[in-house]
Amino acid sequence: MPATSFPTVNSTRDDRQSTTPEPQLTTPLPAVHRIEPATWTTLRETVAAEAECQICYALPYHPVTTKCGHTFCRSCLLRTLDHSNYTCPLCRRNLDRFAAYVDHPANSMLEALFQLLLPDLYSERARQDDIDQHHDPSEYPIFQCTLIFPHLPCQLHIFEPRYRLMIRRCLLTSQRQFGICLPAPPGSGHDVMPCGTMLQIESLRMLDDGRFLVQTRGLYRYKLLGCRTRDDYLVGQVQRVDDEDVDEVEAEYQQLTVPAISPEPASVTAEAVAPVVEGGEAADVVTNCTHVSGTTPEPASAPSAHHQPSRTLPAIARHARRMRRASPYPSTGSTATSSTSQPPLPTSIVATTVRSAPTSSAATTPNIAHLVHTCQQFLQILHAQRAPWFIERMRTSLGPIPNTPTQFSFWMATVLPIELTESYKLLQVTSVRQRLHMICRWIEQMRAVWGLSGNCSVM
């Protein structure tokens, strides 16, 4: 390169301005190109042999250097910390909390060196990492956990390493969705049940140790077409399942509107809740229902004068009698039983009784408003009998009571203390009317077992 003349120290300001401009600082890259070809080849081979992640044994992609001086791929380090006690995979020195490495910046010096000396290898490593982190758009991760219905919120605590990896990969996608379903019973030959619910990640909080508190909401039901195992969790292709009679049911419900449930105890009439069961049975009913929603039941307090039912006969009581007279179902003949003669029954007995409930007849076409009203009146009975906090607690955990039959059927199914194997049948039903019909029969069976009685026995 030709020599560049620089102004002397004794030059005046005018002299410096009249000379050629000072050269800008340049990167040392031109000096690198002056290395002999043999030396350049040796340097590349040496870097390729030494620059290796000790977890995946490949060129580190997004290299992260720990405080002990070891360098790994960021994704490899996070997966190792999922299974370890937050120690370095090489020297076992204690590292910082897990969250410190999630958004840890890459080692820019090493990254620039790899891109300069090994551009082809680094590009291939980036492509492979993208394949590993992103799943096939036609496949969704499957979380084997519990039963969630569409349109309802659900908070999940993710602590297993395989599902922590699944959540991190879901966050890299634009949809941020994954399926949830029940595990298949032993001996069935399948890993999971064929029907489940697609969840949408609304928000999440990552704890310092790498666990996630994920707030999700059910989107729709799905049928699993096929699944495979990927990094110890399931992914599969799904087919969306929707109700077939939504438009018909919604139109019918708009024409036959029933009184909406009110959170105030004064709106519940004596005929709607009488006779009131004395003792602890009503509290046990609410305890079981609240346990399903994932909340902790509060002790029932004695009813005050403000919570006494009204002596008047508003429209809801008259509507209930008209519905009973027009009901196509025969009465089950259940009678009230006091707590002194019948102790509270556990949920397992209730579930056993529900399983013996008769199925609906194909020739019967129940009125949709009648079915919704039966469910609402059952909630009113629970609300009035020493559980004034029941409706408010359900609204807090599950959201407000929906005003459409489709969403209300799933909301009601979540409130009822039914075993998951029985509630799972509702996922397979593609008729809103039939789903509400099943729920009403469960309600009638529970009222008979718990000794709850009122004037809403319409089944």
PLY file of the C-alpha trace (Angstrom):
ply
format ascii 1.0
element vertex 459
property float x
property float y
property float z
element edge 458
property int vertex1
property int vertex2
end_header
0.00 0.00 0.00
1.36 3.59 -0.75
2.50 5.54 2.25
0.12 8.16 3.56
1.50 11.54 4.61
0.26 12.80 7.95
0.57 16.40 9.16
3.31 17.05 11.67
2.59 17.98 15.24
3.84 21.52 14.69
1.50 22.16 11.76
-0.98 24.94 12.18
-4.74 24.51 12.01
-4.84 26.01 8.52
-2.15 23.65 7.32
-4.07 20.65 8.60
-7.22 21.78 6.86
-5.42 22.24 3.55
-3.88 18.78 3.51
-5.63 15.59 2.51
-8.22 14.32 5.02
-7.06 11.91 7.68
-7.67 8.26 6.87
-10.52 6.60 8.76
-9.81 3.69 11.07
-10.37 0.44 9.26
-10.95 -3.11 10.45
-7.99 -5.48 10.47
-9.62 -7.59 7.76
-7.24 -6.45 4.94
-4.30 -7.61 7.03
-5.87 -11.06 7.33
-5.99 -11.50 3.59
-2.23 -11.11 3.48
-1.84 -14.45 5.29
-0.35 -17.15 3.16
-2.86 -19.69 1.78
-1.25 -22.56 3.67
-1.38 -20.62 6.92
-5.00 -19.64 6.25
-5.98 -23.27 5.70
-4.22 -24.35 8.86
-5.96 -21.61 10.84
-9.38 -22.64 9.59
-8.76 -26.30 10.38
-7.52 -25.45 13.86
-10.54 -23.27 14.65
-12.92 -25.89 13.27
-11.34 -28.56 15.47
-11.21 -26.48 18.66
-14.43 -24.46 18.31
-16.88 -27.15 19.25
-19.83 -27.22 21.63
-19.15 -29.94 24.20
-22.87 -30.79 24.31
-23.79 -31.26 20.64
-20.20 -31.58 19.35
-20.88 -29.13 16.55
-19.87 -25.56 15.83
-21.45 -23.36 18.54
-24.42 -21.44 17.20
-25.24 -18.28 19.17
-22.25 -19.10 21.39
-22.78 -18.25 25.06
-19.79 -18.14 27.40
-20.52 -18.93 31.04
-18.82 -17.24 33.97
-16.50 -20.23 34.29
-15.16 -19.63 30.77
-16.80 -22.48 28.85
-18.74 -21.82 25.65
-21.82 -23.67 24.41
-24.68 -23.18 22.00
-27.41 -21.21 23.70
-30.06 -23.84 22.92
-27.78 -26.65 24.13
-27.02 -24.85 27.38
-30.71 -24.19 28.09
-31.64 -27.82 27.49
-28.83 -28.95 29.79
-29.94 -26.58 32.53
-33.44 -28.08 32.23
-32.07 -31.39 33.47
-29.26 -30.26 35.78
-29.00 -28.39 39.03
-27.84 -25.24 37.21
-24.20 -26.25 36.96
-21.75 -26.03 34.09
-21.91 -29.18 31.94
-18.08 -29.39 31.95
-16.69 -28.20 35.28
-19.90 -28.47 37.38
-19.47 -25.00 38.72
-22.66 -23.34 39.87
-24.10 -20.99 37.28
-26.54 -18.14 37.56
-30.26 -18.63 37.54
-31.84 -20.16 34.45
-33.50 -16.93 33.36
-30.10 -15.25 33.02
-29.24 -17.40 29.99
-32.54 -17.25 28.13
-31.85 -13.82 26.64
-28.10 -13.88 27.26
-26.28 -12.10 24.41
-24.07 -14.23 22.24
-20.29 -13.95 22.36
-19.86 -11.42 19.56
-16.12 -12.03 19.17
-16.52 -15.76 18.63
-19.55 -15.25 16.41
-17.62 -12.85 14.17
-14.66 -15.24 14.08
-16.84 -18.17 13.01
-18.53 -16.13 10.31
-15.13 -15.00 8.99
-13.22 -18.27 9.05
-16.03 -20.82 8.68
-18.90 -19.09 6.83
-20.27 -22.21 5.15
-20.17 -24.29 8.30
-21.79 -21.56 10.37
-24.60 -21.09 7.84
-25.27 -24.83 7.86
-25.31 -24.79 11.65
-27.84 -21.94 11.63
-30.09 -23.86 9.23
-29.94 -26.99 11.39
-30.76 -25.05 14.54
-33.76 -23.49 12.83
-35.03 -26.96 11.93
-34.54 -28.17 15.49
-36.32 -25.22 17.09
-39.30 -24.95 14.73
-41.77 -27.75 14.15
-43.65 -28.71 11.04
-46.52 -26.20 10.53
-48.93 -29.11 10.08
-47.99 -30.57 13.49
-48.83 -29.24 16.92
-47.20 -30.08 20.26
-49.40 -32.24 22.49
-49.38 -31.71 26.26
-50.51 -34.79 28.21
-52.06 -33.33 31.31
-55.76 -32.81 31.91
-59.09 -31.92 30.30
-59.76 -28.33 29.25
-62.84 -27.14 27.39
-62.90 -24.48 24.65
-63.45 -20.79 25.46
-62.25 -21.23 29.06
-59.04 -19.94 30.67
-56.48 -22.28 32.14
-53.27 -21.59 34.04
-50.57 -24.23 33.73
-47.46 -24.80 35.80
-44.82 -26.22 33.45
-41.92 -27.82 35.31
-40.98 -30.98 33.39
-37.88 -30.48 31.19
-39.55 -31.87 28.06
-42.52 -29.51 28.36
-40.34 -26.55 29.22
-38.62 -27.15 25.90
-42.02 -27.47 24.24
-43.18 -24.10 25.61
-39.98 -22.37 24.52
-40.47 -23.71 21.01
-44.11 -22.64 20.99
-43.04 -19.10 21.80
-40.91 -19.05 18.65
-43.96 -19.62 16.46
-46.45 -16.98 15.40
-49.51 -18.96 16.56
-48.22 -19.84 20.07
-50.60 -22.81 20.23
-50.40 -26.36 21.55
-52.88 -29.14 22.21
-53.81 -30.55 25.60
-55.46 -33.89 26.23
-55.85 -36.69 28.75
-53.40 -39.60 28.85
-54.82 -42.82 27.49
-55.72 -45.52 30.05
-53.18 -48.31 30.56
-53.51 -51.18 28.14
-55.27 -49.12 25.47
-52.30 -49.20 23.13
-52.25 -45.40 22.76
-50.32 -42.63 24.45
-53.13 -40.08 24.65
-56.86 -39.85 24.13
-57.86 -39.07 20.53
-59.78 -35.86 21.36
-58.42 -32.74 23.03
-58.48 -28.95 23.06
-56.19 -26.51 21.30
-54.80 -23.88 23.69
-53.57 -20.38 22.92
-50.77 -18.92 25.05
-51.97 -15.52 26.23
-49.19 -14.70 28.67
-46.53 -16.45 30.67
-44.10 -15.85 33.47
-40.77 -17.62 33.63
-39.42 -18.27 37.12
-35.75 -18.02 37.98
-35.30 -21.80 37.89
-36.75 -22.14 34.39
-40.30 -23.16 35.27
-43.20 -21.47 33.48
-46.53 -20.17 34.71
-48.52 -20.10 31.49
-51.91 -18.45 31.08
-53.81 -20.09 28.23
-57.32 -20.16 26.79
-59.09 -22.95 24.95
-59.68 -22.26 21.28
-61.37 -25.29 19.76
-61.61 -29.06 20.02
-59.56 -31.33 17.83
-59.29 -34.95 16.80
-55.80 -36.42 16.72
-55.03 -37.88 13.30
-51.55 -39.15 14.11
-48.70 -38.42 16.48
-45.02 -39.08 16.98
-42.45 -38.41 19.68
-40.10 -35.47 19.36
-37.55 -34.81 22.11
-39.63 -36.86 24.58
-42.93 -35.03 23.97
-45.66 -35.71 21.44
-46.39 -33.78 18.27
-49.21 -34.65 15.94
-51.52 -33.64 13.15
-54.99 -32.62 14.27
-58.39 -32.03 12.71
-60.61 -29.30 14.10
-63.97 -30.39 15.52
-66.92 -27.95 15.66
-70.55 -28.27 16.67
-73.03 -29.00 13.92
-76.08 -27.22 15.34
-74.61 -23.91 16.53
-76.72 -21.68 14.27
-79.90 -23.61 15.02
-79.34 -23.55 18.77
-78.38 -19.87 18.88
-81.47 -18.88 16.88
-83.74 -20.96 19.12
-82.18 -19.56 22.26
-82.72 -15.98 21.09
-86.42 -16.69 20.59
-86.85 -18.49 23.92
-84.86 -16.33 26.32
-84.73 -17.48 29.93
-84.02 -15.31 32.99
-80.30 -14.84 33.50
-78.72 -15.99 36.73
-78.10 -13.26 39.27
-75.28 -13.22 41.82
-77.53 -11.67 44.46
-79.14 -14.15 46.87
-82.27 -12.01 47.09
-83.14 -12.86 43.49
-83.55 -16.55 44.35
-87.09 -17.30 45.41
-88.28 -19.65 48.09
-89.89 -21.95 45.56
-86.66 -22.11 43.55
-84.50 -23.27 46.46
-86.86 -24.76 49.06
-86.51 -26.84 51.06
-83.03 -25.73 52.14
-80.84 -28.63 53.24
-79.61 -28.13 56.79
-76.10 -29.06 57.90
-73.01 -29.37 55.75
-74.30 -30.96 52.53
-74.61 -27.75 50.58
-71.11 -26.73 51.59
-69.80 -30.12 50.43
-71.44 -29.62 47.05
-69.73 -26.28 46.58
-66.43 -27.67 47.81
-66.48 -30.33 45.12
-67.49 -27.89 42.43
-64.85 -25.37 43.45
-62.16 -28.05 43.53
-62.65 -28.65 39.83
-61.93 -25.02 39.03
-58.63 -25.12 40.81
-59.55 -22.79 43.67
-59.55 -23.31 47.42
-63.02 -23.41 49.00
-63.80 -21.02 51.80
-65.71 -22.06 54.93
-69.42 -21.57 54.61
-70.88 -18.93 56.89
-74.28 -18.94 58.53
-76.97 -17.21 56.48
-77.88 -13.75 57.68
-81.17 -11.95 57.45
-79.94 -10.16 54.36
-79.52 -13.51 52.59
-83.03 -14.81 53.25
-84.96 -15.66 50.04
-87.70 -13.33 48.95
-91.33 -14.17 49.76
-92.55 -12.77 46.48
-93.04 -14.77 43.31
-91.09 -13.08 40.54
-90.98 -14.10 36.92
-88.27 -16.70 37.40
-90.45 -18.90 39.66
-93.42 -18.68 37.32
-91.15 -19.47 34.40
-89.81 -22.53 36.23
-93.32 -23.94 36.75
-94.18 -23.40 33.10
-90.99 -25.18 32.08
-91.80 -28.13 34.33
-95.27 -28.51 32.88
-93.87 -28.33 29.33
-90.94 -30.63 30.06
-90.69 -33.81 27.95
-88.80 -35.58 30.76
-90.42 -37.48 33.63
-89.47 -36.44 37.14
-86.88 -38.58 38.89
-88.80 -38.39 42.14
-85.81 -37.37 44.24
-86.61 -36.18 47.76
-84.73 -33.98 50.18
-82.62 -35.65 52.83
-81.34 -33.85 55.91
-77.70 -33.98 56.91
-78.54 -35.87 60.09
-79.81 -38.89 58.17
-77.38 -38.81 55.23
-73.75 -37.65 55.55
-72.03 -35.79 52.73
-70.95 -38.03 49.86
-67.51 -37.87 48.21
-67.01 -37.05 44.57
-66.26 -40.68 43.69
-69.79 -41.72 44.69
-71.22 -38.89 42.65
-69.21 -39.93 39.61
-70.34 -43.54 40.01
-73.94 -42.41 40.11
-73.48 -40.17 37.09
-72.06 -43.04 35.05
-75.29 -44.93 35.59
-77.40 -42.08 34.22
-79.57 -43.08 31.26
-78.75 -41.82 27.82
-81.03 -39.51 25.95
-83.61 -40.87 23.58
-83.23 -40.17 19.92
-86.92 -39.34 19.66
-86.70 -36.60 22.31
-85.86 -33.06 21.24
-85.29 -31.04 24.43
-85.89 -27.32 24.43
-82.56 -25.48 24.51
-83.84 -22.69 26.76
-85.25 -25.31 29.11
-81.87 -27.04 29.38
-80.02 -23.79 30.02
-82.55 -22.81 32.67
-82.11 -26.15 34.44
-78.37 -25.53 34.71
-78.87 -21.96 35.88
-81.33 -22.98 38.57
-78.90 -25.60 39.88
-76.30 -22.85 40.26
-78.85 -20.73 42.10
-79.51 -23.55 44.56
-75.80 -23.89 45.28
-75.50 -20.13 45.58
-78.37 -19.79 48.03
-77.54 -22.67 50.36
-74.75 -21.22 52.51
-72.49 -20.46 49.56
-73.01 -16.80 48.63
-69.44 -16.71 47.31
-69.91 -19.61 44.89
-70.93 -17.73 41.74
-68.37 -15.00 42.35
-65.62 -17.57 42.83
-66.54 -19.30 39.58
-66.54 -15.99 37.76
-63.10 -15.19 39.14
-61.54 -18.50 38.11
-63.45 -19.27 34.90
-64.63 -15.83 33.82
-68.19 -14.50 33.68
-71.04 -16.86 32.91
-71.35 -17.01 29.10
-74.55 -15.81 27.48
-74.52 -18.26 24.57
-75.54 -21.93 24.85
-72.36 -23.18 23.18
-69.95 -21.51 25.58
-72.27 -21.99 28.55
-72.28 -25.76 28.05
-68.49 -25.91 28.40
-68.54 -23.49 31.34
-71.11 -25.60 33.15
-69.25 -28.83 32.43
-66.15 -27.38 34.10
-68.07 -26.36 37.22
-69.64 -29.77 37.82
-67.58 -32.21 39.97
-67.53 -34.98 37.39
-64.65 -37.38 36.84
-62.48 -36.49 33.87
-63.25 -39.75 32.11
-66.93 -38.79 32.12
-66.39 -35.15 31.20
-64.26 -36.33 28.29
-67.42 -37.60 26.59
-68.50 -33.99 26.09
-65.50 -33.36 23.84
-66.76 -36.02 21.45
-70.29 -34.60 21.25
-70.80 -32.31 18.25
-74.27 -31.11 19.26
-74.83 -28.28 21.72
-78.30 -29.59 22.53
-77.05 -33.09 23.30
-74.20 -31.74 25.40
-76.55 -29.66 27.55
-78.87 -32.65 27.79
-76.07 -34.77 29.23
-75.16 -32.04 31.71
-78.76 -31.75 32.90
-78.96 -35.48 33.53
-75.75 -35.30 35.54
-77.24 -32.46 37.56
-80.36 -34.49 38.31
-78.26 -37.43 39.46
-76.13 -35.21 41.70
-79.17 -33.62 43.28
-80.56 -37.04 44.07
-77.30 -38.22 45.65
-76.66 -35.05 47.63
-80.24 -34.74 48.81
-80.79 -31.38 47.15
-84.36 -30.72 46.18
-86.35 -27.86 44.81
-89.01 -27.20 42.25
-86.66 -27.52 39.28
-86.77 -31.29 38.93
-87.48 -31.35 35.23
-85.59 -34.31 33.89
0 1
1 2
2 3
3 4
4 5
5 6
6 7
7 8
8 9
9 10
10 11
11 12
12 13
13 14
14 15
15 16
16 17
17 18
18 19
19 20
20 21
21 22
22 23
23 24
24 25
25 26
26 27
27 28
28 29
29 30
30 31
31 32
32 33
33 34
34 35
35 36
36 37
37 38
38 39
39 40
40 41
41 42
42 43
43 44
44 45
45 46
46 47
47 48
48 49
49 50
50 51
51 52
52 53
53 54
54 55
55 56
56 57
57 58
58 59
59 60
60 61
61 62
62 63
63 64
64 65
65 66
66 67
67 68
68 69
69 70
70 71
71 72
72 73
73 74
74 75
75 76
76 77
77 78
78 79
79 80
80 81
81 82
82 83
83 84
84 85
85 86
86 87
87 88
88 89
89 90
90 91
91 92
92 93
93 94
94 95
95 96
96 97
97 98
98 99
99 100
100 101
101 102
102 103
103 104
104 105
105 106
106 107
107 108
108 109
109 110
110 111
111 112
112 113
113 114
114 115
115 116
116 117
117 118
118 119
119 120
120 121
121 122
122 123
123 124
124 125
125 126
126 127
127 128
128 129
129 130
130 131
131 132
132 133
133 134
134 135
135 136
136 137
137 138
138 139
139 140
140 141
141 142
142 143
143 144
144 145
145 146
146 147
147 148
148 149
149 150
150 151
151 152
152 153
153 154
154 155
155 156
156 157
157 158
158 159
159 160
160 161
161 162
162 163
163 164
164 165
165 166
166 167
167 168
168 169
169 170
170 171
171 172
172 173
173 174
174 175
175 176
176 177
177 178
178 179
179 180
180 181
181 182
182 183
183 184
184 185
185 186
186 187
187 188
188 189
189 190
190 191
191 192
192 193
193 194
194 195
195 196
196 197
197 198
198 199
199 200
200 201
201 202
202 203
203 204
204 205
205 206
206 207
207 208
208 209
209 210
210 211
211 212
212 213
213 214
214 215
215 216
216 217
217 218
218 219
219 220
220 221
221 222
222 223
223 224
224 225
225 226
226 227
227 228
228 229
229 230
230 231
231 232
232 233
233 234
234 235
235 236
236 237
237 238
238 239
239 240
240 241
241 242
242 243
243 244
244 245
245 246
246 247
247 248
248 249
249 250
250 251
251 252
252 253
253 254
254 255
255 256
256 257
257 258
258 259
259 260
260 261
261 262
262 263
263 264
264 265
265 266
266 267
267 268
268 269
269 270
270 271
271 272
272 273
273 274
274 275
275 276
276 277
277 278
278 279
279 280
280 281
281 282
282 283
283 284
284 285
285 286
286 287
287 288
288 289
289 290
290 291
291 292
292 293
293 294
294 295
295 296
296 297
297 298
298 299
299 300
300 301
301 302
302 303
303 304
304 305
305 306
306 307
307 308
308 309
309 310
310 311
311 312
312 313
313 314
314 315
315 316
316 317
317 318
318 319
319 320
320 321
321 322
322 323
323 324
324 325
325 326
326 327
327 328
328 329
329 330
330 331
331 332
332 333
333 334
334 335
335 336
336 337
337 338
338 339
339 340
340 341
341 342
342 343
343 344
344 345
345 346
346 347
347 348
348 349
349 350
350 351
351 352
352 353
353 354
354 355
355 356
356 357
357 358
358 359
359 360
360 361
361 362
362 363
363 364
364 365
365 366
366 367
367 368
368 369
369 370
370 371
371 372
372 373
373 374
374 375
375 376
376 377
377 378
378 379
379 380
380 381
381 382
382 383
383 384
384 385
385 386
386 387
387 388
388 389
389 390
390 391
391 392
392 393
393 394
394 395
395 396
396 397
397 398
398 399
399 400
400 401
401 402
402 403
403 404
404 405
405 406
406 407
407 408
408 409
409 410
410 411
411 412
412 413
413 414
414 415
415 416
416 417
417 418
418 419
419 420
420 421
421 422
422 423
423 424
424 425
425 426
426 427
427 428
428 429
429 430
430 431
431 432
432 433
433 434
434 435
435 436
436 437
437 438
438 439
439 440
440 441
441 442
442 443
443 444
444 445
445 446
446 447
447 448
448 449
449 450
450 451
451 452
452 453
453 454
454 455
455 456
456 457
457 458
